[in-house]
Amino acid sequence: MRKVPRLGRQVLREGIELLLTTAAILWLAPSTLLLTLGALLSSIAVPLLGQPFLFERDSRVRSHLGGLSRFYLDSLLGLVPLRVHRAEDALRSEHGTLARSWVRARRGLQRAVVTLETVQFAIGYGLIVLLVFSYVRGGGDPASVLLLAYWALNIPVLGLQLVRLLSRYP
């Protein structure tokens, strides 16, 4: 609960920075309104829609990790009976099963993260490329193309940071 005010300030800061960046792009290139708004919405919507997808896999990884931790504690507490009854092979086999299931869950989480980031990259940066080309093709000032590209490339980063901060909010 002590982190909520600081988290709220960070969310407010990222949100305002995202809105100001979008406003600056629209001020510089008003003809790119639809592409700019599309980049803004995709930078927020894609990670936001992917959160439940990642949350399920993250919960599965945490569950397996908890099972492994419990297994380690139980095996350390029962170390003497394990050695007396020569159950090391059974314990090793059970540990291997738990570890393999944790690895599968972890790989599934990583695949989901990479898939989500790939989709966000393709949509977000595709719209940004279209935005910059639209500005150049529309007779935009060549000196401001670099500034427009810089601001436009900030939109997906700011959107992802905003969604990550919002997901940490209790």
N, C-alpha and C positions, 0 to 999 in steps of 0.2 A: 504494500500500500504506500510505502514511502516513495516508491519510484513513479507513482502515477502522475504527480505534478510535473516532474521532469519529462516524462513520456508525453504528456499533454503539450508541453512547450515544444518538444521536438516535432510532434505531429502538426502543430500549428505552423511551425517554421517551414517544414517541408511542403505543407499545403499552400502556404502563401508564396513560397518560392516557385512552386509549380504553376500557380495561377499567374504570377508576375512574368514568368518565362513565356507562358502562352500568350499573355497580353502583349509582351514585347515583340513576339513573332508576328502577331496580328497587326501591331502598329507598323512594323517594318514591311510586311507583305500582306496587306489586307485581302488580296486576291486568293490567298491560300487558306481561307477560313475553314472549309470543309476538311482539308487534309490536316490542318493543325488540330482541329477538334477531334478528328479521328485518331491522331497520334496521342492526344491527351487521354481520350477515353480508352484506347487500347492499352496504354501504359498503366492504367488503373484496373481495368476490367479483367485483363488476362491473368495477372497474378491473383486478383481477388477471387476469380472463378476457380482458380487452381488450388486455393487454400484447402478446401475440404478434401480434395484428392491427395494432397500432401499430408494433411493431418492424419488421415487414416493410416497411411504407411508409416508415418513417424510414430504413431501410437503402437503399431505392431513391433517396430524396432525397440521401442522402450519396454514393451512387454517381454520380449525375448531377453533383453538385457537384464531386466529384473529377475527373470527366471535363472539366468546364468549367475547372477550375484547370489541368489538364494542357494543355488547349487554349490557354489564355492563355500558359503558359510556352513551349509550342512555337511559338506565333505570335510571341512576343517574340524568341525565339532565332533564328527564321528571318525576321526582319523585312526584312533587306536582300534576300534572294532573292525574297521575296514582292513587293517593290516592283519589282525588276528584271524579273520575269516577269509583272507586272501581274495578280497573282492575288488582288487585294483583294476582288473580287466573289465569288469562290469561297470565300474565307475568311469573308466576311460571311454568306454563305449557310449555311455549315457551323456558324458560331457561332449563327445564328438557329435552326437545327435543334436544336442542343444546349440552347440556352436555353429553347426551347419544351418540350422533353421534361422539363427540370428544373422548369419552371412547372407542367406537368401532374402531375408526381410530388408537388410541394409542395402543390398544391391537393387532391390525393388524400389526403395526410397530414392536411391541415386538415379535410377533410370527415370523415375517420375520427375525429379528435379531437372534433369537434363532435357527431358521432353518439354516440360513447361517453359524452361528458359529458351529452348529452340523456337517454340511457337511464339513467345513474346518477342524474340529477336527478329524472326521473319516478319511478323506483322508490324511491329513498332518501327524497325529500321527500314522496312520496305516503304512504309508511309513517309518516313523522313526523306528517303531518296526521292520519292515522288514529289514531295513538298519542295525540295531544293531544285529539282529539274523544272517544276512548274514555275518557280520564281524566276529562274534563269531564262526559260523559254518565253515567259511573259514580259520580258524586257526589263527585268529588275536590274538595279545598280550592281555592276560587277564588284565594286568595292565592298558591298555589304553582304555578299554571298557567304563569305567566311563567317561573319557574325551570325547570319541566319542559320548556317549549318551547326555552329557551336551551340546556339540556343536550342535548336531542334534536337540535337543529340543529347541534350540534358533532360529532355522530357521523359524518355523511358527510364533513365536512372532515378530521377526524382519520383516518378510514379512507383517504381519498385520499392524504393526506400519508404515511401509513404505507406504502402500496403504492408510492408514488414513491420513498421512501427504500429500500425493499427492492429495487426495480428497479435502483438504483444500486450495490447491493452486488455486488462482483466474484464 
